[in-house]
Amino acid sequence: MGDGVQVLGPWSDQAEIDASAGGKARGLYALRGGGFRVPEWVALGVEVFDRFADDNALAESIAEFRAVTDPAAALVAAAALRERIAAAALPDAVREVVERARAELGDVAVAVRSSVGGEDGADHSYAGQFDTFLNVPAAAIPDRIRDCWASAFSDRAVGYAFARDLPRAVAPAVVLQRLVDARAAGVVFTANPVTGRRGEFVISAVYGLGEGLVSGAVDADSTVVDAATGAILETVVGDKDRSYAPSGQQGCEVRAVDEQARARAVLTSEEIAELTDLARKVEIERGAPQDIEWAVDDTGFWLLQSRPVTTVAACAPDPTPEADLRGAGESVPDGELRVWDNSNIIESFSGITSPLTYTTAADIYGRVYHGYARSLRVPPEQVRQTEAWTPVLLGYFHGRVYYNLLHWYRMVGIAPGYPLNRKVLEAALGVAEPLADDLAKTLRPFTFPDPVTRLRSRAVTTVTYARRLFGIDAMVEEFAAEFYRVYDEYDALDYDSLTGEQAYAAYRTVDRDLVRRWGPLMVLDAILLTCTGLMYLLTKLFLPKAPEWFLYAVVGPGADVESAEPARAMTELARLVHADPELTALVNSTAPERVLAALRESGRTEFLAAVDDYLVKYGYRSLDELKLETPDLREDPASLFVMLRSALGRVADTAPAHGGADAQAYLDEHLSGVRRRIYERLRGKVSRCAAHRERLRFCRTRAFGMVKRMIRAMARDLVAREVLAEFDDVFSLTVHELRGCYEGADTSGLRALVTARKGRRSEDADLVAPARFITYGADFASAALAAQGWVPVTDTPAATAGTVLAGTPSAAGVVEGAAVVVAEPRDVAGGVLVAYRTDPGWVAALPSASALVIERGSPLTHVAIVARELGVPTVVQIKDVTKKVRTGMRIRVDGTAGTVTVLSEEGRDDEF
């Protein structure tokens, strides 16, 4: 229109919005421009009010009001203005622009909101000083606009201005915005308004529209979230006895909230995480702490406004993170027991483990098992209860990773069959000391309000679980197909050319996609526990005299299990080398890091092609392959030749008998007829599930290999940006700190933090890490941990001839040979490989060993399973065997009885 009365909106120029549309519209314009979900809105600028004032002869009265310096006189003048505004008619030009504004939004319920020039500013918010009207029908919009104009002259607005020595609002704009039919609403402060901490977000939430929160009529939930990590620091569940909802005609109606809804939190942990992520991005976009109004409906979160936080005079700096990470990040009540056990988790995370690896693993465990509970149709209220412990399934002490054991018992209780499954869990985890029955029985994953609700829910979960049990083969196939689609897409990226931001975007996409899909597949572990437990019971019933080794040998994933492929491929490489004496000499006599260059110099193109093929197929593997700090074979091919030397040790030997041959013979001798058919039916199910699990582990290994490449691209970027001093420093960050580097967090203190953690690491390396210890409450101080066995390393005397060390049988057979005690896979030349722990990367070393002895772990660990398939006698869980047995000692390994006998103390470490 030519008279300057126009409708403003997201299509307008920034200058027009700044000059005319007021504070609320400025905030909405910025949010929409930043790509955030904002309900459709338009604004009537100050020119519309000016036209209204001119046509009703209000301009002179407004000027007189503005000139008044006495607060009492200003209140009298403001009251007179309000009366005149309420009685004045809207000029035709104003009515026309109002109609055009309404038409822009369409036939929807509308919120009519004041948008005064100084409102929502960096220094003063004017929060609550001007009127907002919700659920306004089309016919009432002109009247509500007039009410918003009048509220600029309300007693509270005038008093606010005088109290802060601010200019009085005299030219109000108005925003019309589509009303979100919210199931919940609230606000987020990206700086704690009470403490001033920039490191904390505070989220308030109520059911329904936010009117109940703004007015103070509803006792809202309040959640404090760590800004960097997203961890929930504190939650107060408000009473929320009522909610506000759009009424049938206009305005809001108050509805009672039922008791169950009042008692639970409005937002789930996933919604809090999503809202935290949104708020973090808004703060980055706006460049300062924000007070953000939000609503959520069936389509997701909407941002209704964002304004600078003004309620904190000076926001405190981010709290300095602790140099030493301890515990699980769990708020443990005083005196409450926690049991920490590293059992077979050291197969994945041996020795000192970086903060990045630990926090990544803990984060994934939490999200995966939360998804697992949901996939079994556990009711939402009970799923929310699991959020108290699924994020803290792992703990971290002096750089070592532990199971937070009590919570793993809770996890097993999600599926039916807890009494049996927990017994199998203890074997699967390799725990040396099962929990006492009276304690184990109390570890429920969630509780129910009454027995009927519990029975109904458990019936649904049981039926769902049974369907998964019979449909697990199809589930695994479907997952694998989708996994390799994602893997092939992202593994093919050229990570050397990606920017840090591009690598981070790829990382977040893969992380969200795969973790979401992995949760339902955790039912496989539960099924394997159930079926293995049934197998144990059936064995006791049908074969009461079966030896201990039989149960582990009678089932397995099969010799063609996918995760054994690297070992078979390594054996083929070894055969190529063994067939050529010159090549054998080159591989054995050249330092591993020089072998590739020596092969090129000697023109060994055929063998180099075979090596390249191995790296293409299995280059994502490494010795500690789940430790992000460990380079894979593509980054460090030298370790490939370490494993190749080990494989050469036995490549000329006759292929070992199938690990299940003795078990098969035992079955043929002792079981037949109907009982044999029943037994074989269950045996087949267990074997298939074991093969599926190995397949998923193989997928996990591939995924971690891909993530390593992404993190390394980010590390190079952070060094180039001088956020970090050295490439390896990235592994001293937590996963949340790494994410913060790409989400606008303050990175100025990271170098000092990394230096402190690296110093702590050297101290931690000198401590004994007990296999199991307990804590009470949150006392993780050094003195308390020292009392639990965290003490400096001391020497253990070697075992003498005749000493019998007892462990757990894992793979049948008896072998005598020279012990080779190693910390990583190496050429044992037919000797007995003795290790403190192993990980899947050790599979390639098995062909060179006549027997395998593992101090920690269980018969169900990855390497133990493959050793049975390869026919390598194995004993696990022998306390202190790597300290008592020395390289060169002659020992007898009895994989049937589960013993290691020292035959001779003689031997030299340099013989191997």
Order of alpha helices (4+ residues) and beta strands (2+ residues): beta-alpha-beta-alpha-alpha-alpha-alpha-beta-beta-alpha-alpha-beta-beta-beta-alpha-beta-beta-beta-beta-alpha-alpha-beta-beta-beta-alpha-alpha-beta-beta-alpha-alpha-alpha-alpha-alpha-alpha-alpha-alpha-alpha-alpha-alpha-alpha-alpha-alpha-alpha-alpha-beta-alpha-beta-beta-beta-beta-beta-alpha-beta-alpha-beta-beta
